[in-house]
Amino acid sequence: MNILLVCAAGMSTSLLVNRMNEAAAAKGIGINIEAHPVGSIDQFGDAADVILLGPQVRYELKNVKAKYPNKPVEVINMQDYGMMNGNKVLDTALKLIEG
């Protein structure tokens, strides 16, 4: 299972990736989570099972959904993002993948 987090430069989501990995390990879930800048989405989007956008790039939601119409694409909840709540963001991603 591959989760792609997208933000302006890929830096702000790196801490969130760590928190999500911790949450996944606690739940015994094997998962690959990566963070990349929105400008690199063409390189990483195809491999993702779900794409989550940081709130600062929410303006790209329509474009990303158009590029990947068969993948779940959502904006990360601003409060969960701000609090770096890896558990909640992971749960959101898993629910999107499950449909």
C-alpha distances in whole Angstrom, upper triangle without the diagonal:
4,7,10,13,16,20,23,23,20,22,22,18,18,19,17,14,16,17,13,12,16,15,11,14,16,14,13,9,8,5,6,8,11,14,17,20,20,22,20,17,18,17,14,13,13,9,8,6,9,12,14,17,20,23,25,23,23,26,23,21,23,23,19,19,22,20,16,18,15,13,13,15,17,19,18,21,24,25,21,21,25,24,21,20,16,16,17,15,12,13,14,10,9,13,12,9,11,14
4,7,10,13,16,20,20,16,19,19,15,15,17,15,12,14,16,12,12,15,15,12,15,18,16,15,12,10,6,5,6,8,11,13,16,17,19,16,14,15,14,10,10,10,7,5,5,7,9,11,14,17,20,22,20,20,23,20,19,21,20,16,17,19,17,14,17,15,11,12,13,15,16,16,19,22,23,20,19,22,23,19,19,15,16,17,14,11,14,13,10,10,13,12,10,13,15
4,7,10,13,17,17,14,16,16,12,13,15,12,9,13,13,10,11,14,14,12,15,17,16,16,13,11,8,6,5,6,9,11,14,14,17,15,12,15,14,10,9,11,9,6,6,5,6,8,11,13,16,18,17,17,20,17,16,19,18,14,15,18,16,14,16,14,11,10,10,12,13,12,16,18,19,16,15,19,19,16,15,12,14,14,11,9,12,11,7,9,12,10,9,13,14
4,6,10,13,13,11,13,13,10,11,14,11,9,13,14,12,13,16,16,15,17,20,19,19,16,15,11,9,6,5,6,8,10,10,13,11,9,12,11,8,7,10,9,6,8,6,5,6,8,11,14,15,14,15,17,14,14,16,16,12,13,16,14,12,15,15,11,11,10,11,12,11,15,17,19,16,14,18,19,16,16,13,15,15,12,11,14,13,9,12,15,12,12,16,17
4,7,10,11,8,11,10,7,9,11,9,8,12,13,11,13,16,15,15,18,20,20,21,18,17,13,11,7,6,5,6,8,9,12,11,10,13,13,10,10,13,12,9,11,9,6,5,6,7,11,12,11,12,15,13,12,16,15,12,14,17,15,14,17,17,13,12,10,10,9,9,12,14,16,13,11,14,16,13,14,12,14,14,10,11,14,12,10,13,15,14,14,18,18
4,7,8,7,10,9,7,10,13,11,11,14,15,14,16,19,19,19,22,24,24,24,21,20,17,14,11,9,6,5,5,5,9,9,8,11,12,10,10,13,13,11,13,11,7,6,5,6,9,10,8,10,12,10,10,14,13,10,13,15,14,14,17,17,14,13,10,10,9,10,13,14,16,15,12,15,17,14,16,15,17,17,13,14,17,15,13,16,18,16,17,20,20
4,6,5,8,7,7,10,12,11,12,15,16,16,18,20,20,21,24,25,26,27,24,23,20,17,14,11,8,7,5,6,9,10,10,14,14,13,13,17,17,15,17,14,11,9,6,5,8,7,6,9,11,10,11,15,14,12,15,18,16,17,19,21,18,16,13,12,10,10,13,13,15,14,11,13,16,14,16,15,19,18,14,16,19,17,16,19,21,19,20,23,23
4,6,8,8,9,12,14,14,15,18,19,19,21,23,24,24,27,29,29,30,28,27,23,20,17,14,10,8,5,6,8,10,11,14,15,15,15,19,20,18,20,18,14,12,9,8,9,7,6,10,11,10,13,16,15,14,17,19,18,19,22,23,21,20,16,15,13,13,16,15,18,17,14,15,18,16,19,19,22,21,18,20,23,21,19,23,24,22,23,27,27
4,5,7,9,10,13,14,14,16,18,19,20,22,23,24,26,28,29,30,27,26,22,19,16,13,9,7,4,7,8,9,11,15,14,14,16,19,19,18,21,19,15,14,12,10,13,10,10,14,15,14,16,19,17,16,20,21,20,20,24,25,22,21,18,18,16,16,18,17,20,19,15,16,19,17,20,19,22,22,19,21,24,22,21,24,26,24,25,28,29
4,6,6,7,10,11,10,13,15,15,16,19,20,20,22,24,25,26,23,22,19,16,12,9,5,4,4,8,10,9,11,14,13,12,14,17,17,16,18,16,13,12,11,9,13,11,11,14,16,15,16,19,18,16,19,21,19,20,23,24,20,20,17,17,15,14,17,16,18,17,13,15,17,14,17,16,19,20,16,17,21,20,18,21,23,22,22,26,26
4,5,5,8,10,10,12,14,15,16,18,20,20,22,24,25,26,24,23,20,17,14,11,8,8,8,11,13,13,15,18,17,16,18,21,20,19,21,19,16,15,13,11,13,12,13,16,18,17,19,22,21,19,22,25,23,23,26,27,24,23,20,19,17,15,18,16,18,17,13,14,15,13,16,15,19,20,17,18,22,21,19,23,25,24,24,28,29
4,6,7,8,9,11,12,13,15,17,18,19,21,23,24,25,23,23,20,18,14,12,9,10,10,12,15,15,16,20,19,17,18,22,21,19,21,19,16,13,11,9,11,10,12,14,17,17,18,21,21,19,22,24,23,23,26,27,23,21,19,17,14,13,14,13,14,13,9,10,12,10,13,13,17,17,14,16,19,18,18,21,23,22,23,26,27
4,5,5,6,9,10,10,12,14,15,16,18,20,21,22,20,19,16,14,10,9,6,8,9,11,14,14,14,18,17,15,16,19,18,16,18,15,13,10,9,7,11,11,12,14,17,16,17,20,20,17,20,23,21,21,23,24,20,18,16,15,13,11,13,12,14,12,8,10,12,9,11,10,14,14,11,13,16,15,14,18,20,19,20,23,24
4,5,5,6,9,10,11,13,14,15,17,19,20,21,19,18,15,13,10,8,6,9,11,14,16,15,16,19,18,15,17,20,18,17,18,17,15,13,13,11,14,14,15,18,20,19,20,23,23,20,22,25,24,23,26,26,22,21,19,18,16,14,16,16,17,14,11,13,13,10,13,11,15,16,13,14,18,17,16,19,21,21,21,24,26
4,5,5,6,9,10,11,13,14,15,17,19,20,19,19,16,15,11,11,9,12,14,17,19,19,19,22,21,19,20,23,21,19,20,18,17,15,14,12,15,15,17,19,22,21,22,25,25,23,25,28,26,25,28,28,24,22,20,19,17,14,16,15,15,13,10,11,11,7,10,9,13,14,12,13,17,17,16,19,21,21,22,25,26
4,5,5,6,8,10,10,12,14,15,16,18,17,17,14,13,10,10,9,12,14,16,19,18,18,21,21,18,18,21,20,17,18,15,14,12,12,10,13,14,15,17,20,20,19,23,23,20,22,25,24,23,25,25,21,19,17,16,14,11,12,12,13,10,8,9,9,5,7,6,10,11,9,10,13,13,13,15,18,18,19,21,23
4,5,5,6,9,10,10,12,14,15,16,14,14,11,9,6,7,7,11,13,16,18,17,16,20,18,15,16,19,17,14,15,14,13,11,13,12,15,16,17,18,21,20,20,23,23,20,22,25,23,22,24,23,20,18,17,16,15,13,15,15,16,13,11,13,13,9,10,7,10,12,10,9,13,14,12,14,17,17,17,20,22
4,5,5,6,9,10,11,12,14,15,14,14,12,11,9,10,10,14,16,19,22,20,20,23,21,18,20,22,20,17,18,17,17,15,16,15,18,19,20,22,25,24,23,27,27,24,25,29,27,25,28,27,23,22,20,20,18,16,17,18,17,14,13,14,13,9,10,8,11,13,12,11,15,16,15,16,19,20,20,22,24
4,5,5,6,9,10,11,13,14,14,14,13,13,10,12,12,16,18,20,23,22,22,25,24,21,21,24,21,19,19,17,17,15,16,15,17,19,20,21,25,24,23,27,27,24,25,29,28,26,28,27,23,21,20,19,17,14,15,16,15,11,11,12,11,7,7,4,7,10,9,9,12,14,13,15,18,19,19,21,23
4,5,5,6,9,10,11,12,11,11,10,10,8,10,11,15,18,19,22,21,20,23,22,18,19,21,18,16,15,14,14,12,15,14,17,19,20,20,24,23,21,25,25,22,23,26,25,23,25,24,20,18,17,16,16,13,14,16,15,11,11,14,12,9,8,4,6,8,7,6,9,11,10,11,14,15,15,17,20
4,5,5,6,9,10,10,9,9,8,8,7,10,12,16,19,21,24,22,21,24,22,18,19,21,18,16,16,15,16,15,17,17,20,22,22,23,26,25,24,27,27,24,25,28,27,24,26,25,21,20,20,19,19,16,18,19,19,15,15,17,16,12,11,8,9,12,11,9,12,14,12,13,16,17,17,19,21
4,5,5,6,9,10,10,11,11,12,11,14,15,19,22,24,27,25,24,27,26,22,23,25,22,19,19,19,19,18,20,19,22,24,25,25,29,28,27,30,30,27,28,31,30,28,30,28,24,23,22,22,21,18,19,20,19,15,15,17,15,12,11,8,8,12,12,10,13,15,15,15,18,19,19,21,23
4,5,5,6,9,9,11,11,12,12,15,16,20,23,24,27,26,24,27,26,23,23,24,22,19,18,17,18,17,19,19,21,23,24,24,28,27,26,29,30,26,27,30,29,27,28,26,23,21,21,20,19,16,17,19,17,14,15,17,14,12,9,6,5,9,10,7,9,12,12,12,15,17,17,18,20
4,5,5,6,5,7,7,10,10,13,16,19,23,24,27,25,23,26,25,21,21,22,19,17,16,15,17,16,19,19,22,25,25,25,28,27,25,28,29,25,26,29,28,25,26,24,21,19,20,19,20,17,18,21,20,16,17,19,17,14,12,9,8,11,11,7,9,12,11,10,14,15,15,16,19
4,5,5,6,7,9,11,12,15,18,22,25,27,29,27,26,28,27,23,24,25,21,19,19,19,20,20,22,22,25,27,28,28,32,30,29,32,32,29,29,32,31,28,30,28,24,23,23,23,23,21,22,24,23,19,19,22,19,16,15,11,11,14,14,11,13,16,15,14,17,19,18,19,22
4,6,8,10,12,15,15,18,20,24,27,29,32,30,29,31,30,26,26,27,24,22,21,21,22,21,24,24,26,28,29,29,33,32,30,33,34,31,31,34,33,30,32,29,26,24,25,24,24,21,22,24,22,18,20,22,19,16,14,11,10,13,14,12,13,16,16,15,17,20,19,20,23
4,5,9,11,14,15,18,21,24,28,29,32,30,28,30,29,25,25,26,23,21,19,19,21,20,23,24,26,29,29,29,32,31,29,32,33,29,29,32,31,28,29,27,24,22,23,23,23,20,21,24,22,19,20,22,20,18,15,12,10,12,14,10,11,14,14,12,15,17,16,16,20
4,7,9,13,15,18,21,25,28,29,32,30,28,30,29,25,25,25,22,20,19,19,21,21,25,25,28,30,31,30,34,32,30,33,34,30,30,33,32,29,30,27,24,23,24,24,25,23,24,26,25,22,23,25,23,20,18,15,13,16,16,13,13,17,16,13,16,19,17,17,21
4,6,10,12,15,18,22,25,26,29,26,25,27,25,21,21,22,18,16,15,16,18,18,22,23,25,28,28,28,31,29,27,30,30,26,26,29,28,25,26,23,20,19,21,21,22,20,22,24,24,20,21,24,22,19,17,13,12,14,14,10,11,14,13,10,14,16,14,14,18
4,7,10,13,17,20,24,25,27,24,23,24,23,19,19,19,16,14,14,15,17,18,22,23,26,28,27,28,31,29,27,30,29,26,26,29,27,24,25,23,20,19,21,22,23,21,23,26,26,22,22,25,24,20,19,15,14,17,16,12,14,16,14,12,15,17,14,15,19
4,6,10,13,16,20,21,23,21,19,21,19,16,16,16,13,11,11,12,14,15,18,19,23,25,24,24,27,25,23,26,26,22,22,25,23,20,22,20,17,16,17,18,20,18,21,23,23,20,19,23,22,18,17,13,13,15,13,10,12,14,11,10,14,14,12,14,17
4,7,10,13,17,18,20,17,16,18,16,12,13,14,10,9,10,11,12,13,16,18,21,23,22,23,25,23,22,25,24,20,21,24,21,19,21,19,16,16,17,18,19,17,20,22,23,20,19,22,21,18,17,14,15,16,14,11,14,15,12,12,16,15,13,16,19
4,7,10,14,15,18,15,14,16,15,11,12,14,11,9,10,10,10,11,13,14,18,19,18,19,22,20,19,22,21,18,19,22,20,18,20,19,15,15,15,15,16,14,17,19,20,17,15,18,18,15,15,11,13,14,11,10,13,13,10,12,15,15,13,16,19
4,7,10,12,14,12,11,14,12,9,11,13,11,9,12,11,10,10,12,13,17,17,16,18,20,18,18,21,20,16,18,21,19,17,20,19,16,16,15,15,15,14,18,19,20,17,15,18,19,15,16,13,15,16,13,12,16,16,13,15,18,17,16,19,21
4,7,9,12,10,10,13,12,9,11,14,13,11,14,12,10,9,10,10,14,14,13,15,18,16,16,19,18,15,18,20,18,17,20,20,17,16,14,14,14,13,16,17,18,16,13,16,17,14,15,13,16,17,13,13,17,16,14,16,19,18,17,21,22
4,6,8,6,7,10,9,8,10,13,13,12,15,13,11,11,10,10,14,13,12,15,16,14,15,18,16,14,17,19,16,16,20,20,17,17,15,15,14,14,18,18,20,18,15,18,19,16,18,17,20,20,16,17,20,19,16,19,22,19,19,23,24
4,5,6,7,10,10,10,11,15,15,14,17,15,12,12,10,10,13,11,10,13,14,12,14,16,14,13,16,18,16,16,20,21,18,18,15,15,14,15,18,18,20,19,16,18,20,18,20,19,22,22,18,19,22,20,18,22,23,21,22,25,26
4,5,5,9,10,10,10,14,15,14,16,14,11,11,8,9,12,10,8,10,11,8,10,13,11,9,13,14,12,14,17,18,16,16,13,13,12,14,17,17,20,19,16,18,21,19,21,20,23,22,18,19,22,20,18,21,23,20,20,24,24
4,6,8,9,10,11,14,16,15,19,17,14,14,12,13,15,13,11,13,13,10,13,15,12,11,15,15,13,15,18,20,18,19,16,17,16,18,21,21,24,23,20,22,25,22,25,23,26,26,22,23,26,23,21,24,26,23,23,27,27
4,5,6,7,8,11,13,13,16,15,13,14,13,14,17,16,13,16,16,13,15,16,13,12,15,16,13,14,18,19,17,18,16,17,17,18,22,22,25,24,20,23,25,22,24,22,25,25,21,22,25,23,20,23,25,22,22,26,26
4,5,5,5,9,10,10,13,12,9,11,11,13,16,15,12,14,14,11,12,14,11,8,12,12,10,10,14,15,13,14,12,14,15,16,20,21,24,22,19,22,24,22,23,21,24,23,19,20,22,20,17,20,22,19,18,22,22
4,6,6,7,10,11,14,14,12,14,14,17,19,19,15,17,17,13,14,15,12,10,12,12,9,10,14,15,14,16,14,17,18,20,23,24,27,26,23,26,28,25,27,25,27,26,23,23,25,23,20,22,24,21,20,24,23
4,6,7,9,10,14,15,13,15,15,18,21,20,17,19,20,16,17,18,15,13,15,16,12,13,16,17,15,17,16,19,19,21,24,25,28,26,24,26,28,25,26,24,26,26,23,22,25,23,20,22,24,22,20,24,24
4,6,6,7,11,11,10,12,13,16,19,19,16,18,19,15,16,17,15,12,14,15,12,11,15,15,13,14,14,16,17,18,22,23,26,23,21,24,26,22,23,21,23,23,19,19,21,20,16,19,21,18,17,21,21
4,6,5,9,9,7,10,12,15,18,18,15,16,17,13,13,14,12,9,11,12,9,8,11,11,9,11,10,13,15,16,20,22,25,22,20,24,25,22,23,21,22,22,18,18,20,18,15,17,19,15,14,18,18
4,6,8,10,10,13,15,18,21,22,19,19,20,17,16,17,15,11,12,13,10,8,11,10,9,12,12,16,18,19,23,25,28,25,24,27,28,25,26,23,24,24,21,19,21,20,16,18,19,16,15,18,18
4,7,9,10,13,16,19,22,23,20,21,22,19,18,19,17,14,15,16,13,11,14,12,10,13,13,16,18,19,23,25,27,24,23,26,27,24,24,21,22,22,19,18,20,19,15,16,18,16,13,17,18
4,5,6,10,13,16,19,20,18,18,20,17,15,17,16,12,13,15,12,10,12,11,8,9,10,13,15,16,19,22,24,21,20,23,24,21,21,18,19,19,16,14,16,15,11,12,15,12,10,14,15
4,7,10,13,17,19,21,19,19,21,18,16,18,17,13,13,15,14,10,12,9,6,7,9,12,15,15,19,21,23,20,20,24,24,21,20,18,18,17,15,13,14,13,9,10,12,9,7,10,11
4,7,10,13,16,18,16,15,18,15,13,15,15,11,11,14,13,10,11,10,6,5,6,8,11,12,15,18,20,17,17,20,21,18,18,15,16,15,12,11,12,10,7,8,10,7,6,10,11
4,7,10,13,15,12,12,14,12,10,12,12,9,9,12,11,9,11,11,7,6,5,7,9,10,13,16,18,16,15,18,20,17,17,15,16,15,12,12,13,11,8,11,12,9,10,13,13
4,7,9,12,10,10,13,11,9,12,13,10,11,14,14,12,14,14,11,8,6,5,6,6,10,12,14,12,11,14,16,14,14,13,14,13,9,10,12,9,8,11,12,10,11,15,15
4,6,8,6,6,9,8,7,11,11,9,11,14,14,13,15,16,13,11,8,6,5,6,9,10,14,12,10,13,15,14,15,14,16,14,11,13,15,12,11,15,16,13,15,18,18
4,5,6,7,10,10,10,14,14,12,14,17,17,17,19,20,17,15,11,9,6,6,8,8,11,10,7,10,13,11,13,13,16,14,11,13,16,13,13,17,17,16,18,21,21
4,5,5,9,10,10,13,15,14,15,18,19,19,20,22,19,16,13,10,6,6,7,6,10,10,8,9,13,12,14,15,17,15,12,16,17,14,15,19,19,17,20,23,22
4,6,8,9,11,14,15,14,16,19,19,20,22,23,21,19,15,13,9,10,11,9,12,13,10,11,14,14,16,17,20,18,16,19,21,18,18,22,22,20,23,26,25
4,5,6,8,11,11,11,13,15,15,16,18,20,18,16,12,11,8,10,12,11,15,15,12,14,17,16,18,19,21,19,16,19,21,18,17,21,21,19,21,24,23
4,5,5,9,10,10,11,14,15,15,17,19,17,14,11,9,6,9,10,10,14,14,12,14,17,17,18,19,21,18,15,18,19,16,16,20,20,17,20,23,21
4,6,7,8,10,11,13,14,16,17,20,18,16,13,11,9,12,14,14,17,18,16,18,21,21,22,22,25,22,19,22,23,20,19,23,23,20,22,25,23
4,6,5,6,9,10,11,12,14,17,15,14,10,10,9,12,15,15,19,19,17,19,22,21,22,22,24,22,19,21,22,19,18,21,21,18,20,23,22
4,6,5,6,9,10,11,11,14,12,11,7,7,7,11,13,14,18,18,16,19,21,20,21,21,22,20,17,19,20,16,15,19,18,15,17,20,18
4,6,5,6,9,10,10,13,13,12,9,10,11,14,16,18,21,21,20,22,25,24,25,24,26,23,20,22,23,19,18,21,20,17,19,21,19
4,5,5,6,9,10,13,13,13,10,12,12,16,19,20,23,23,21,24,26,25,26,25,27,25,21,23,24,21,19,22,22,18,20,23,21
4,5,5,6,8,11,10,10,7,9,11,14,17,18,22,21,19,22,25,23,23,22,24,22,19,20,21,18,16,19,19,15,16,20,18
4,5,5,5,8,8,8,6,9,11,14,17,19,22,21,20,23,26,24,24,23,24,22,19,20,20,17,15,18,17,14,15,18,15
4,6,5,9,10,11,10,12,14,18,21,22,26,25,24,27,29,27,28,27,28,26,22,23,24,21,19,21,21,17,18,20,18
4,6,9,9,11,10,13,15,18,22,23,27,25,24,27,29,27,28,26,27,26,22,23,24,21,19,21,21,17,17,20,19
4,6,6,8,8,12,14,17,20,23,26,24,23,26,28,26,26,24,25,23,20,20,21,18,16,18,18,14,14,17,15
4,6,8,9,12,15,18,21,23,26,25,24,28,29,27,27,26,26,24,21,21,21,18,16,18,17,14,14,16,14
4,7,9,13,16,19,21,24,27,25,25,28,30,27,27,25,25,23,20,20,20,17,15,16,15,12,11,13,11
4,6,10,13,15,18,21,24,22,21,25,26,24,23,21,21,20,17,16,17,14,11,13,13,9,8,11,10
4,7,10,12,15,18,20,18,18,22,23,21,20,18,18,17,14,14,14,11,9,10,10,6,7,10,8
4,7,10,13,15,18,16,16,19,21,19,19,17,18,16,13,14,14,11,9,12,12,8,10,13,12
4,6,9,12,14,13,13,16,18,17,16,15,16,14,11,12,13,9,9,12,11,9,11,14,13
4,6,8,11,11,10,13,15,14,14,14,16,13,10,13,14,10,10,14,14,12,14,17,16
4,6,9,7,6,10,11,10,10,11,12,10,7,10,11,8,9,13,13,12,14,17,17
4,6,5,6,9,10,10,10,11,12,9,8,12,12,9,11,14,14,13,17,18,18
4,6,5,6,9,10,10,13,14,11,10,14,15,13,15,18,18,17,20,22,22
4,5,5,6,8,8,11,13,10,10,14,14,13,16,18,18,18,21,23,23
4,6,5,6,5,8,9,7,7,10,11,10,12,15,15,16,19,20,21
4,5,5,6,8,11,9,8,11,13,12,13,16,17,17,19,21,22
4,5,8,11,13,12,11,15,16,15,17,20,20,20,23,25,25
4,5,9,11,10,10,13,15,15,17,19,20,21,23,25,25
4,6,9,9,8,11,13,13,14,17,18,19,21,23,24
4,6,6,6,9,10,11,13,14,16,17,19,20,22
4,6,5,6,8,10,10,12,14,15,16,18,20
4,6,5,6,9,10,11,12,14,15,16,18
4,5,5,6,9,10,11,12,14,15,17
4,5,5,6,9,10,11,12,14,15
4,5,5,6,9,10,11,12,14
4,5,5,6,9,10,11,12
4,6,5,6,9,10,11
4,5,5,6,9,10
4,5,5,6,9
4,5,5,6
4,5,5
4,5
4
